[in-house]
Structure formats: C-alpha cells, structure tokens
C-alpha cells in the first residue's frame, strides 16, 4: 500500500512539475540550478561521512 501511495504521489508531482516548468523556462532553469547544487552538497556530505566513518 505504501509503495502504491508513493508511486501515485511521485507521478502527480512529476506531471505538475512538467506542466508548470514547461510554461516558465526561467523557473525551469532556477529549479535545475538549485537541484544540481543540492545534489553536489549531498554527494559531498556522503563522501565526507564515508571518509570519517
């Protein structure tokens, strides 16, 4: 049940994001930059954790 609920939520978020961001290219660029920066930060934190752990 939990897996189904997660799948439905992720599908809805994906559709909504595609709809909103396709009409606003500047927002799409901003979201891309923010998500890229967050992924780099998460990677750095995981690397630091594995090196110190």
Secondary structure, DSSP 8 states (H G I E B T S, - for coil): -HHHHHHHHHHHHHHHHHHHHHH-HHHHHHHHHHHHHHHHHHHHHHHHHHHH-
